[in-house]
Amino acid sequence: MQNTIKNALTGNHLNFHTLLSTPQQTVYKLGIQLENGRCDTIIDIRPEQDQVLIFTTCPTLIPSNHRARISEFITRANQGIIIGNFELNFNDGEVRYKATYIYDKTFPNSETIFLKNLYCSFNMMDRYLPGIMTVVYANILPSQAISQIENVTNPLMN
């Protein structure tokens, strides 16, 4: 799987470097400029478990006094998400989007499947990042921020 992912990243002109390379785990890191901000992505390959984990982190740590509101925001966001989810580390304020999948060693490894999961992680962070920022810095309620992102009509906003 490591070669498949390395080829996919290189073939899509995504610059990355290796943070860890052991028989049990390989970890790549890359930075990506999204429409709404620059984010870092960690790709964690665990061959013994046939797992690929992709984490795209929010460019800003959430201040401790806003973590409860961001927790509500990501809970509301996660409710409608099918692939992956947002996570908040209450200790340091890191918000990240996680997309994971299990692969099968008996079939050829697919660059396409990896890239779909990678770009899902990018797209979800890019889509919800403005809402995260408005909850923290513009004092918008989490429910309002989600409604704005998801274009859901909220009768309380009328």
MIDOSE-1310 file (N, C-alpha, C; in nm, 2 decimals, decimal comma, always signed):
residues 158
mqnt	+0,08/-0,12/+0,00/+0,00/+0,00/+0,00/+0,09/+0,13/+0,00; +0,20/+0,12/+0,07/+0,29/+0,24/+0,07/+0,32/+0,29/-0,07; +0,36/+0,19/-0,16/+0,39/+0,23/-0,30/+0,28/+0,29/-0,37; +0,16/+0,23/-0,35/+0,04/+0,28/-0,42/+0,01/+0,43/-0,37
ikna	+0,02/+0,45/-0,25/+0,00/+0,59/-0,20/+0,11/+0,68/-0,24; +0,23/+0,64/-0,24/+0,34/+0,72/-0,28/+0,32/+0,76/-0,43; +0,29/+0,66/-0,51/+0,26/+0,69/-0,65/+0,15/+0,78/-0,68; +0,04/+0,76/-0,60/-0,08/+0,85/-0,61/-0,04/+0,99/-0,58
ltgn	+0,03/+1,01/-0,47/+0,07/+1,15/-0,43/+0,16/+1,21/-0,53; +0,26/+1,14/-0,58/+0,35/+1,19/-0,67/+0,28/+1,22/-0,81; +0,20/+1,13/-0,85/+0,12/+1,14/-0,98/+0,03/+1,26/-0,97; -0,01/+1,31/-0,86/-0,10/+1,42/-0,84/-0,03/+1,55/-0,80
hlnf	+0,10/+1,54/-0,81/+0,19/+1,66/-0,78/+0,17/+1,71/-0,64; +0,15/+1,62/-0,54/+0,13/+1,66/-0,40/+0,27/+1,63/-0,33; +0,33/+1,74/-0,28/+0,46/+1,72/-0,21/+0,43/+1,67/-0,07; +0,51/+1,57/-0,03/+0,50/+1,51/+0,10/+0,64/+1,47/+0,15
htll	+0,64/+1,44/+0,27/+0,76/+1,38/+0,33/+0,72/+1,27/+0,43; +0,82/+1,18/+0,45/+0,79/+1,07/+0,54/+0,83/+1,10/+0,68; +0,73/+1,09/+0,77/+0,76/+1,11/+0,92/+0,80/+0,98/+0,99; +0,76/+0,87/+0,94/+0,79/+0,74/+1,00/+0,78/+0,63/+0,89
stpq	+0,87/+0,54/+0,90/+0,87/+0,43/+0,81/+0,93/+0,30/+0,88; +0,83/+0,22/+0,92/+0,87/+0,09/+0,99/+0,78/-0,02/+0,92; +0,81/-0,14/+0,94/+0,73/-0,25/+0,89/+0,58/-0,24/+0,94; +0,56/-0,18/+1,06/+0,43/-0,18/+1,12/+0,35/-0,05/+1,08
qtvy	+0,42/+0,05/+1,04/+0,36/+0,18/+1,01/+0,44/+0,27/+0,93; +0,37/+0,34/+0,83/+0,44/+0,44/+0,75/+0,35/+0,56/+0,76; +0,41/+0,68/+0,79/+0,34/+0,80/+0,80/+0,39/+0,91/+0,71; +0,31/+0,97/+0,63/+0,34/+1,07/+0,54/+0,28/+1,20/+0,58
klgi	+0,34/+1,31/+0,56/+0,28/+1,44/+0,59/+0,29/+1,53/+0,47; +0,18/+1,61/+0,44/+0,18/+1,70/+0,33/+0,10/+1,82/+0,37; +0,14/+1,94/+0,32/+0,06/+2,06/+0,33/-0,02/+2,08/+0,21; -0,14/+2,13/+0,23/-0,23/+2,16/+0,11/-0,30/+2,29/+0,13
qlen	-0,29/+2,37/+0,02/-0,36/+2,50/+0,02/-0,50/+2,47/-0,03; -0,60/+2,49/+0,05/-0,74/+2,48/+0,02/-0,80/+2,61/-0,01; -0,91/+2,62/-0,06/-0,97/+2,75/-0,09/-0,99/+2,84/+0,03; -1,02/+2,77/+0,15/-1,04/+2,85/+0,27/-0,93/+2,85/+0,37
grcd	-0,82/+2,79/+0,34/-0,70/+2,79/+0,43/-0,60/+2,69/+0,40; -0,49/+2,70/+0,46/-0,38/+2,60/+0,44/-0,39/+2,50/+0,55; -0,39/+2,37/+0,52/-0,40/+2,27/+0,62/-0,29/+2,16/+0,60; -0,26/+2,09/+0,71/-0,17/+1,98/+0,70/-0,25/+1,85/+0,70
tiid	-0,19/+1,75/+0,63/-0,25/+1,62/+0,62/-0,15/+1,52/+0,66; -0,20/+1,43/+0,74/-0,12/+1,31/+0,78/-0,18/+1,19/+0,72; -0,10/+1,10/+0,66/-0,15/+0,98/+0,60/-0,08/+0,87/+0,68; -0,15/+0,79/+0,75/-0,10/+0,69/+0,84/-0,14/+0,55/+0,78
irpe	-0,04/+0,48/+0,74/-0,06/+0,34/+0,68/-0,02/+0,24/+0,78; -0,11/+0,15/+0,81/-0,08/+0,04/+0,90/-0,10/-0,10/+0,83; +0,00/-0,15/+0,77/-0,01/-0,27/+0,70/-0,05/-0,39/+0,77; -0,02/-0,41/+0,90/-0,06/-0,52/+0,98/-0,21/-0,53/+1,00
qdqv	-0,27/-0,41/+1,00/-0,42/-0,40/+1,02/-0,49/-0,38/+0,89; -0,41/-0,36/+0,78/-0,47/-0,33/+0,64/-0,55/-0,20/+0,65; -0,49/-0,10/+0,72/-0,57/+0,03/+0,74/-0,49/+0,15/+0,68; -0,57/+0,24/+0,63/-0,51/+0,37/+0,59/-0,60/+0,48/+0,66
lift	-0,53/+0,56/+0,74/-0,59/+0,67/+0,81/-0,55/+0,80/+0,75; -0,64/+0,89/+0,72/-0,61/+1,02/+0,67/-0,66/+1,13/+0,76; -0,58/+1,22/+0,81/-0,62/+1,33/+0,90/-0,58/+1,46/+0,84; -0,68/+1,54/+0,81/-0,65/+1,68/+0,77/-0,69/+1,78/+0,88
tcpt	-0,59/+1,85/+0,92/-0,60/+1,94/+1,04/-0,64/+2,08/+1,01; -0,72/+2,14/+1,09/-0,76/+2,28/+1,09/-0,63/+2,36/+1,11; -0,62/+2,47/+1,03/-0,49/+2,55/+1,05/-0,48/+2,62/+1,18; -0,58/+2,63/+1,26/-0,58/+2,70/+1,39/-0,62/+2,61/+1,50
lips	-0,55/+2,62/+1,61/-0,60/+2,55/+1,74/-0,71/+2,63/+1,80; -0,81/+2,56/+1,85/-0,93/+2,63/+1,91/-0,90/+2,67/+2,05; -0,91/+2,80/+2,08/-0,89/+2,84/+2,22/-0,98/+2,76/+2,32; -0,93/+2,74/+2,44/-1,00/+2,66/+2,53/-1,14/+2,71/+2,56
nhra	-1,16/+2,84/+2,56/-1,29/+2,89/+2,59/-1,40/+2,87/+2,48; -1,35/+2,82/+2,36/-1,44/+2,80/+2,25/-1,46/+2,65/+2,22; -1,39/+2,56/+2,29/-1,39/+2,42/+2,26/-1,53/+2,36/+2,28; -1,61/+2,40/+2,37/-1,74/+2,34/+2,39/-1,83/+2,38/+2,27
rise	-1,82/+2,50/+2,22/-1,90/+2,54/+2,11/-1,86/+2,47/+1,98; -1,73/+2,45/+1,96/-1,68/+2,38/+1,85/-1,71/+2,23/+1,86; -1,72/+2,18/+1,98/-1,76/+2,04/+2,00/-1,91/+2,03/+1,95; -1,99/+2,12/+1,98/-2,13/+2,12/+1,93/-2,13/+2,13/+1,78
fitr	-2,05/+2,22/+1,72/-2,04/+2,24/+1,58/-2,00/+2,11/+1,51; -1,90/+2,05/+1,55/-1,85/+1,93/+1,48/-1,95/+1,81/+1,50; -2,02/+1,81/+1,62/-2,12/+1,71/+1,64/-2,24/+1,73/+1,54; -2,28/+1,85/+1,52/-2,38/+1,88/+1,42/-2,33/+1,85/+1,28
anqg	-2,21/+1,88/+1,25/-2,15/+1,85/+1,12/-2,15/+1,70/+1,10; -2,10/+1,62/+1,19/-2,08/+1,48/+1,18/-2,21/+1,41/+1,16; -2,32/+1,46/+1,21/-2,45/+1,39/+1,20/-2,49/+1,36/+1,06; -2,45/+1,45/+0,96/-2,49/+1,43/+0,83/-2,38/+1,37/+0,74
iiig	-2,26/+1,35/+0,79/-2,15/+1,31/+0,71/-2,15/+1,16/+0,70; -2,13/+1,11/+0,58/-2,13/+0,96/+0,55/-1,99/+0,90/+0,56; -1,89/+0,97/+0,50/-1,76/+0,92/+0,50/-1,67/+1,01/+0,59; -1,61/+0,95/+0,69/-1,52/+1,02/+0,78/-1,60/+1,10/+0,89
nfel	-1,52/+1,18/+0,96/-1,58/+1,26/+1,07/-1,48/+1,36/+1,12; -1,53/+1,46/+1,18/-1,45/+1,56/+1,25/-1,42/+1,52/+1,39; -1,30/+1,56/+1,44/-1,26/+1,53/+1,58/-1,21/+1,65/+1,64; -1,23/+1,67/+1,77/-1,17/+1,78/+1,85/-1,09/+1,72/+1,96
nfnd	-0,96/+1,76/+1,97/-0,88/+1,73/+2,09/-0,90/+1,83/+2,19; -0,97/+1,80/+2,30/-1,00/+1,89/+2,40/-0,88/+1,94/+2,48; -0,77/+1,87/+2,47/-0,65/+1,91/+2,55/-0,57/+2,02/+2,48; -0,56/+2,01/+2,34/-0,48/+2,12/+2,28/-0,56/+2,20/+2,18
gevr	-0,69/+2,16/+2,15/-0,77/+2,24/+2,06/-0,76/+2,21/+1,91; -0,69/+2,10/+1,88/-0,68/+2,06/+1,74/-0,81/+2,00/+1,69; -0,85/+2,05/+1,57/-0,97/+2,00/+1,50/-0,91/+1,93/+1,38; -0,96/+1,81/+1,35/-0,91/+1,74/+1,23/-1,03/+1,67/+1,17
ykat	-1,02/+1,64/+1,04/-1,11/+1,56/+0,97/-1,04/+1,42/+0,95; -1,11/+1,32/+0,98/-1,05/+1,18/+0,96/-1,13/+1,10/+0,86; -1,06/+1,05/+0,76/-1,12/+0,96/+0,67/-1,03/+0,83/+0,68; -1,09/+0,72/+0,70/-1,02/+0,59/+0,71/-1,08/+0,48/+0,62
yiyd	-1,00/+0,39/+0,58/-1,05/+0,27/+0,52/-0,96/+0,15/+0,54; -1,02/+0,04/+0,52/-0,95/-0,09/+0,53/-0,93/-0,14/+0,38; -0,81/-0,19/+0,35/-0,79/-0,24/+0,22/-0,76/-0,39/+0,23; -0,76/-0,45/+0,11/-0,75/-0,60/+0,11/-0,62/-0,63/+0,03
ktfp	-0,53/-0,70/+0,09/-0,41/-0,74/+0,02/-0,42/-0,84/-0,09; -0,54/-0,90/-0,10/-0,56/-1,00/-0,21/-0,59/-0,94/-0,34; -0,64/-0,81/-0,34/-0,67/-0,74/-0,46/-0,56/-0,63/-0,49; -0,55/-0,59/-0,61/-0,45/-0,48/-0,63/-0,49/-0,36/-0,56
nset	-0,39/-0,29/-0,50/-0,42/-0,17/-0,43/-0,46/-0,06/-0,53; -0,56/+0,02/-0,49/-0,61/+0,12/-0,58/-0,57/+0,26/-0,54; -0,50/+0,32/-0,64/-0,47/+0,47/-0,62/-0,60/+0,55/-0,62; -0,70/+0,50/-0,69/-0,83/+0,58/-0,70/-0,90/+0,58/-0,57
iflk	-0,91/+0,46/-0,50/-0,97/+0,46/-0,37/-0,90/+0,55/-0,27; -0,77/+0,54/-0,27/-0,69/+0,63/-0,18/-0,72/+0,77/-0,21; -0,71/+0,81/-0,34/-0,73/+0,95/-0,38/-0,87/+1,00/-0,34; -0,97/+0,92/-0,36/-1,11/+0,96/-0,32/-1,12/+0,99/-0,17
nlyc	-1,06/+0,91/-0,09/-1,06/+0,93/+0,05/-0,98/+1,05/+0,09; -0,86/+1,07/+0,02/-0,78/+1,19/+0,05/-0,85/+1,32/+0,01; -0,91/+1,32/-0,11/-0,98/+1,44/-0,15/-1,11/+1,46/-0,07; -1,17/+1,36/-0,02/-1,28/+1,37/+0,07/-1,24/+1,45/+0,19
sfnm	-1,13/+1,41/+0,25/-1,07/+1,48/+0,37/-1,05/+1,63/+0,34; -0,98/+1,65/+0,23/-0,96/+1,79/+0,19/-1,09/+1,87/+0,17; -1,18/+1,81/+0,10/-1,31/+1,88/+0,07/-1,39/+1,91/+0,19; -1,39/+1,81/+0,28/-1,47/+1,83/+0,40/-1,41/+1,94/+0,49
mdry	-1,28/+1,94/+0,51/-1,22/+2,05/+0,59/-1,24/+2,18/+0,52; -1,23/+2,19/+0,39/-1,25/+2,31/+0,32/-1,39/+2,36/+0,33; -1,49/+2,27/+0,33/-1,63/+2,31/+0,33/-1,66/+2,36/+0,47; -1,61/+2,30/+0,58/-1,66/+2,33/+0,71/-1,56/+2,43/+0,78
lpgi	-1,44/+2,46/+0,73/-1,35/+2,55/+0,79/-1,41/+2,69/+0,81; -1,48/+2,75/+0,72/-1,53/+2,88/+0,74/-1,63/+2,88/+0,86; -1,71/+2,77/+0,88/-1,80/+2,76/+0,99/-1,72/+2,75/+1,12; -1,61/+2,68/+1,13/-1,53/+2,67/+1,25/-1,48/+2,81/+1,28
mtvv	-1,43/+2,88/+1,19/-1,38/+3,01/+1,21/-1,49/+3,11/+1,26; -1,61/+3,10/+1,20/-1,71/+3,20/+1,24/-1,76/+3,17/+1,38; -1,76/+3,04/+1,42/-1,80/+3,01/+1,56/-1,70/+3,06/+1,66; -1,57/+3,05/+1,62/-1,47/+3,09/+1,72/-1,45/+3,24/+1,71
yani	-1,44/+3,30/+1,60/-1,40/+3,44/+1,59/-1,51/+3,54/+1,56; -1,63/+3,50/+1,52/-1,74/+3,59/+1,49/-1,86/+3,56/+1,58; -1,84/+3,48/+1,68/-1,94/+3,45/+1,78/-2,07/+3,40/+1,72; -2,07/+3,33/+1,61/-2,19/+3,27/+1,55/-2,22/+3,14/+1,62
lpsq	-2,35/+3,12/+1,64/-2,39/+2,99/+1,71/-2,36/+2,87/+1,62; -2,32/+2,76/+1,68/-2,28/+2,64/+1,60/-2,40/+2,60/+1,50; -2,52/+2,61/+1,55/-2,63/+2,57/+1,47/-2,65/+2,66/+1,35; -2,62/+2,79/+1,37/-2,63/+2,89/+1,26/-2,52/+2,86/+1,15
aisq	-2,40/+2,84/+1,20/-2,29/+2,81/+1,12/-2,31/+2,69/+1,03; -2,36/+2,58/+1,09/-2,40/+2,46/+1,02/-2,50/+2,49/+0,91; -2,61/+2,56/+0,95/-2,71/+2,60/+0,86/-2,66/+2,67/+0,74; -2,57/+2,76/+0,76/-2,51/+2,84/+0,65/-2,43/+2,75/+0,56
ienv	-2,36/+2,66/+0,62/-2,27/+2,57/+0,53/-2,36/+2,47/+0,45; -2,46/+2,42/+0,52/-2,54/+2,31/+0,46/-2,66/+2,36/+0,38; -2,67/+2,50/+0,38/-2,79/+2,56/+0,31/-2,92/+2,51/+0,35; -2,93/+2,49/+0,48/-3,05/+2,44/+0,54/-3,13/+2,56/+0,59
tnpl	-3,25/+2,57/+0,57/-3,33/+2,68/+0,61/-3,36/+2,66/+0,76; -3,32/+2,76/+0,84/-3,35/+2,76/+0,98/-3,45/+2,86/+1,01; -3,57/+2,83/+1,06/-3,67/+2,93/+1,08/-3,63/+3,03/+1,19; -3,54/+2,99/+1,27/-3,50/+3,09/+1,38/-3,41/+3,20/+1,32
mn	-3,36/+3,18/+1,20/-3,27/+3,28/+1,13/-3,35/+3,37/+1,05; -3,48/+3,35/+1,03/-3,57/+3,44/+0,95/-3,62/+3,56/+1,02
